[in-house]
Amino acid sequence: MLDIKFIRDNVDLVKQGAKNKRFDVDIDRLMELDVLRRELITEADSSRARRNEVAAAIPQASKDEKPALIEEGKTLKTKIQELEVRLTQVTEEYDALLLMVPNVALDEVPIGETDADNVTVRLVGEPKKLDFAPKDHEELGLTLGILDKERAIKFAGARSYLLRGPGALLELAITRLAMDILVEDGFEMILGPLMVNESAMKGTGFFPYGKEDTYHLEKDDKYLIGTSEVFLVSLNADEIIDESRLPILVAGYSPCFRREAGSAGKDTRGVYRVHQFTKVEQVVVCKNDPNESRALHERILGNAEKLMQRLELPYRVALACTGEIGLGQVLKHEIETWMPSREGYFETHSCSSLYDYQARRSQIRWRDSDGKIHFCYTLNNTMIASPRILIPLLENYQNADGSVTVPEALRPYMHGIERLEPKS
């Protein structure tokens, strides 16, 4: 969340930032609550101080003075109780509104509403010119016997799928390659909880806005994560980190879950939009230094690009517009991979800088050499997400006979399989 002092000093900027990001939040009401909350705190503190004075004066008071002091003490007690009730009510509304205020995007972020307003930074690789009628990934998956949606839907419902045989190996190969690249770059791999408390979802900025899209296990009051970013950020919550430990470079591998609320009937063919998927995620915790944050942003974006280049898939890097970068991000780049069946570049990775937005919500701080405490900055990047990455991989590596060539970078993980052949 944003520092309330920053909001007070930059009301118009914060309002415009929220509008640019298409978040409807009542900043004026937040400012009213901020004033009222501070007034109530001041009045309650003043009343407590006076009550203490009265309590101290009663034993020394004369017989004639005591009744008035005792009565004043009772009045103050009632007043303080009423102030505390009112303060609790105001604080609850204040806290809820503060969580809904989006971070302000950097000046370089283009103002826009949809991914059509994103700005291309660079194109890498050329889409293959196929001299035959290409199949889409669902048809390829069926003929190769590696994708089974029909049976999955039978027992798990819509947007479910099975990866079978070489298809399962292919996903595991991609995730292993992704993890190997990150380990080589000094990241610590972490396997963490898939079910978390609401505090972790709020602390990482996925709640309150993303609550409708999150699976809730009501009996245990736990939530299924949509990314390992949740536990990678939360593992440092409520901690003060020594400067010598920064930056912290961690990566998570996990199944992820998303309800896809509001997506009924959208992207139902294939596995572009599903309820369960697998991700390898990068997370960085660093000092509150914009220059260091930017260098780390380029580093984790570079890791994802390194993976794409090893897979030899054509892609573009785009600077996401304000309407696409989310609640906490100040900067976001997307890697969009060429998908022949969709005749365009579509998002497969995202790289985000959040400055101290998550750290304030999660209370992640660091101590400098002078002993001063600061909030950290955080960053994250999707290193790989499957099965979405299988779409461009299958479609770009397909052959005229219906087979699919396994990219060379994945062959060491494929138990000798170099080509996926159609089932007879």
C-alpha positions, 0 to 999 in steps of 0.5 A: 500500500501507499504511505498515507503521508505520500497520499496526503501530499499528492492527492491529485497525483494519486487520483490520476494514477488510480484513474489511469489504472482504471481503479475506482477508489474514493480518495476524497473519502480516504482523506476525510477518514484520515483527518477524522482518525487523527482527530479521534486519536488526539481526543482519545489520548487527551481524554486518557491523559486527563483521566490519569490526572483525575485518578492521581488527584483523587487521593489527595483531594479534599472531602469537598473536591472528591465527588466532582473528581470522581464524577469527572472520572466516570464521565471521562471513562464513558467518553473514552469508551465511546471514542474507542468504538468510533475510532475502531469503526473509522479505522476499519473503513480507513484501512479497507480504503487504504488497501484499495489505493493503487500504486502510481505508475512511473512516468515512462508507463504509457497511459492506456486501457488494454494490451492493445495500448502496450508499447513494443520494446523489442522483437526477438526471432522471426515467426516461422513461415510454414508451407502447410496448413498448421494445426492449433495446439489442441488439435496437435495435443489430441493427435499426439496423445499428450493432451486429454481434456475430455477425460479431465472435464469428465471428473474435474469440470470445465477448464480442466486438462490432463498432460499425458506421456511426453506431454507431461515430460515436456512440461517438466522439462520446461520447468526444469530448464527454467529452474536451472537458469535461475539456480545458475543466476544465484536464486534460491529455489523454494517449494512452499505452501499452496494454501495460505492465510488471508493475511498473505493474500492481503500482504502481497496485494492480491486482496481485496481486488482479487478475492473473487478470482481466488479459491477459498477453502471455507472450512479451514479459512485458507486460500489457494495461491495463484502464484508462488509469489505469495509465499516467496514475498510472505516468507519475509513478512514482519521481519527487519532484514540486515543490509548484508542479506540484500538483495534476496533472490528467491524462486518458487515452483508450484501448482497455481489456481485461479477461478477465472471469474468473469471469463465464462465462454472466453478462451475455452478452446485449448489450454490458454485459460485454465483453472490449474497451472504450473509456474516458476516464479522469480521474486526479489527483495531489495533496498528502497533504491529505484536505480537498484530496483531497475537493474534487478528488473532488467536482470529478472526480465533477462532471465525469462528472455534467456529461457525464450532464446534457449527455446528458440521461440519468437517473442516480443517484449512490451511495456505494459500500459497503465490499464494493464499493470495492476494494483501494486506495480509501478512498472511492468514488462510483458513477454508475448510469444508468437502463437500461430493459431491466434495469429499474434503475440500473446502474453506468456510472462510478466515482469513487475516492479512494485517498489515498497507497495508489498513491503508496506502491506507485509511489513518487510523492512531492512536496517542500514549501516546507521541502524535506520529502518526502511521499507524494502522494494519487491519485484517479481517475474514469471519465469515460465507458466504451463500449459500456456507456454506449450501453446507456442512450443507445440505450434511453432515446432510442428511439422507437416506430418503432424509431429512436433520437434522437441527443442534442443534445449529440452532434450536432455530432460526428455529421456531420449525423446527428440520428436513427438509422433502422432498416435496411430 
